[in-house]
Amino acid sequence: MIRHIVMWKFRRDLTETPHEVALELKSRLEELNGKIDGLIRAEVGVNIKETASSFDAVLTADFFSWEKMEAYKVHPLHVVISDYCMERREQRIDVDYEI
């Protein structure tokens, strides 16, 4: 199995607050559970304490294999969410590892 972790810091110059963007992203990503083959579980945590080094949201997603994770990345349901996020993010970091 593969664990995919992504953290985002959202732009501060939007009409939406970073917290609002994080909540929307959480809703959209967690709705993918049960809809994309190979995605075992996606969970998004929204940061509750802002510091200079903190990020606004974190995704933890588990997949059956590397191939399933790669298919998820280009799945139309995910691409729409990814586009939403890319328009609003300031920074993104990720880690993928076997579990």
URHUHU-V655483 format. One line per field, one symbol per residue. ss: DSSP state (a for helix, b for strand, c for the rest). psi: psi as a letter, one per 40 degrees, with the letter a starting at -180 (. if undefined). Layout:
# URHUHU-V655483
ss = ???
psi = ???
This chain:
# URHUHU-V655483
ss = cbbbbbbbbbcccccccaaaaaaaaaaaaaccccccccbbbbbbbbccccccccccbbbbbbbccaaaaaaaaacaaaaaaaaaaaaabbbbbbbbbbc
psi = ihhhhhiihiiefidiidddddddddddddeeheehhehdhhhhhhhehhideiidihhhhhididdddddddehdddddddddddeeidihiihhii.
